[in-house]
Amino acid sequence: MKIDRLLRITIYLLNHGKTSSAVLADYFEVSQRTIMRDMDALCLAGIPVCSTTGVDGGYEIMEHLRCKAKWQDS
């Protein structure tokens, strides 16, 4: 279910920091294109996701807006 995956992606990014779309796609067993669509959906929902390109690129929750607490990823 998409809403479940969106929540799990948010928790994953909060716990792991910057992560490439390839790693996210592998972890959640979806395509990289699905991850890109999910990131768009998270942004539309008001989750402060940013992306960077290049060798060390990936998606992350904007650092100054992150909570201090860690979320449990099941």
C-alpha positions as protocol buffer text, in pm:
chain_id: "A"
residue {
  index: 1
  type: MET
  ca { x: 0 y: 0 z: 0 }
}
residue {
  index: 2
  type: LYS
  ca { x: 142 y: 337 z: -102 }
}
residue {
  index: 3
  type: ILE
  ca { x: 63 y: 530 z: 218 }
}
residue {
  index: 4
  type: ASP
  ca { x: 239 y: 261 z: 422 }
}
residue {
  index: 5
  type: ARG
  ca { x: 546 y: 283 z: 198 }
}
residue {
  index: 6
  type: LEU
  ca { x: 551 y: 664 z: 220 }
}
residue {
  index: 7
  type: LEU
  ca { x: 553 y: 648 z: 599 }
}
residue {
  index: 8
  type: ARG
  ca { x: 822 y: 379 z: 597 }
}
residue {
  index: 9
  type: ILE
  ca { x: 1036 y: 587 z: 357 }
}
residue {
  index: 10
  type: THR
  ca { x: 1003 y: 889 z: 586 }
}
residue {
  index: 11
  type: ILE
  ca { x: 1108 y: 685 z: 889 }
}
residue {
  index: 12
  type: TYR
  ca { x: 1395 y: 528 z: 693 }
}
residue {
  index: 13
  type: LEU
  ca { x: 1527 y: 870 z: 588 }
}
residue {
  index: 14
  type: LEU
  ca { x: 1497 y: 1005 z: 943 }
}
residue {
  index: 15
  type: ASN
  ca { x: 1699 y: 712 z: 1075 }
}
residue {
  index: 16
  type: HIS
  ca { x: 1956 y: 674 z: 796 }
}
residue {
  index: 17
  type: GLY
  ca { x: 2003 y: 1023 z: 652 }
}
residue {
  index: 18
  type: LYS
  ca { x: 2089 y: 1077 z: 286 }
}
residue {
  index: 19
  type: THR
  ca { x: 2009 y: 768 z: 81 }
}
residue {
  index: 20
  type: SER
  ca { x: 2022 y: 707 z: -294 }
}
residue {
  index: 21
  type: SER
  ca { x: 1713 y: 617 z: -492 }
}
residue {
  index: 22
  type: ALA
  ca { x: 1879 y: 285 z: -585 }
}
residue {
  index: 23
  type: VAL
  ca { x: 1919 y: 189 z: -219 }
}
residue {
  index: 24
  type: LEU
  ca { x: 1563 y: 296 z: -138 }
}
residue {
  index: 25
  type: ALA
  ca { x: 1426 y: 108 z: -439 }
}
residue {
  index: 26
  type: ASP
  ca { x: 1612 y: -207 z: -337 }
}
residue {
  index: 27
  type: TYR
  ca { x: 1508 y: -179 z: 28 }
}
residue {
  index: 28
  type: PHE
  ca { x: 1139 y: -119 z: -49 }
}
residue {
  index: 29
  type: GLU
  ca { x: 1136 y: -358 z: -347 }
}
residue {
  index: 30
  type: VAL
  ca { x: 1007 y: -102 z: -598 }
}
residue {
  index: 31
  type: SER
  ca { x: 1157 y: 72 z: -901 }
}
residue {
  index: 32
  type: GLN
  ca { x: 1366 y: 389 z: -881 }
}
residue {
  index: 33
  type: ARG
  ca { x: 1088 y: 565 z: -1073 }
}
residue {
  index: 34
  type: THR
  ca { x: 841 y: 467 z: -800 }
}
residue {
  index: 35
  type: ILE
  ca { x: 1079 y: 614 z: -540 }
}
residue {
  index: 36
  type: MET
  ca { x: 1089 y: 939 z: -741 }
}
residue {
  index: 37
  type: ARG
  ca { x: 708 y: 951 z: -748 }
}
residue {
  index: 38
  type: ASP
  ca { x: 698 y: 876 z: -376 }
}
residue {
  index: 39
  type: MET
  ca { x: 940 y: 1163 z: -306 }
}
residue {
  index: 40
  type: ASP
  ca { x: 712 y: 1397 z: -503 }
}
residue {
  index: 41
  type: ALA
  ca { x: 416 y: 1275 z: -296 }
}
residue {
  index: 42
  type: LEU
  ca { x: 606 y: 1334 z: 29 }
}
residue {
  index: 43
  type: CYS
  ca { x: 694 y: 1688 z: -79 }
}
residue {
  index: 44
  type: LEU
  ca { x: 330 y: 1758 z: -167 }
}
residue {
  index: 45
  type: ALA
  ca { x: 233 y: 1629 z: 178 }
}
residue {
  index: 46
  type: GLY
  ca { x: 467 y: 1882 z: 340 }
}
residue {
  index: 47
  type: ILE
  ca { x: 752 y: 1647 z: 433 }
}
residue {
  index: 48
  type: PRO
  ca { x: 1075 y: 1848 z: 384 }
}
residue {
  index: 49
  type: VAL
  ca { x: 1257 y: 1607 z: 152 }
}
residue {
  index: 50
  type: CYS
  ca { x: 1548 y: 1742 z: -50 }
}
residue {
  index: 51
  type: SER
  ca { x: 1758 y: 1574 z: -315 }
}
residue {
  index: 52
  type: THR
  ca { x: 2115 y: 1613 z: -429 }
}
residue {
  index: 53
  type: THR
  ca { x: 2278 y: 1483 z: -745 }
}
residue {
  index: 54
  type: GLY
  ca { x: 2618 y: 1334 z: -805 }
}
residue {
  index: 55
  type: VAL
  ca { x: 2823 y: 1053 z: -661 }
}
residue {
  index: 56
  type: ASP
  ca { x: 2723 y: 1132 z: -302 }
}
residue {
  index: 57
  type: GLY
  ca { x: 2369 y: 1232 z: -397 }
}
residue {
  index: 58
  type: GLY
  ca { x: 2043 y: 1104 z: -267 }
}
residue {
  index: 59
  type: TYR
  ca { x: 1729 y: 1197 z: -79 }
}
residue {
  index: 60
  type: GLU
  ca { x: 1718 y: 1322 z: 278 }
}
residue {
  index: 61
  type: ILE
  ca { x: 1495 y: 1504 z: 523 }
}
residue {
  index: 62
  type: MET
  ca { x: 1618 y: 1864 z: 550 }
}
residue {
  index: 63
  type: GLU
  ca { x: 1858 y: 1870 z: 845 }
}
residue {
  index: 64
  type: HIS
  ca { x: 1728 y: 2183 z: 1017 }
}
residue {
  index: 65
  type: LEU
  ca { x: 1373 y: 2041 z: 1015 }
}
residue {
  index: 66
  type: ARG
  ca { x: 1455 y: 1693 z: 1144 }
}
residue {
  index: 67
  type: CYS
  ca { x: 1333 y: 1577 z: 1481 }
}
residue {
  index: 68
  type: LYS
  ca { x: 1592 y: 1478 z: 1737 }
}
residue {
  index: 69
  type: ALA
  ca { x: 1409 y: 1154 z: 1813 }
}
residue {
  index: 70
  type: LYS
  ca { x: 1481 y: 838 z: 1621 }
}
residue {
  index: 71
  type: TRP
  ca { x: 1186 y: 642 z: 1486 }
}
residue {
  index: 72
  type: GLN
  ca { x: 1173 y: 267 z: 1498 }
}
residue {
  index: 73
  type: ASP
  ca { x: 1187 y: 111 z: 1153 }
}
residue {
  index: 74
  type: SER
  ca { x: 1020 y: -230 z: 1144 }
}
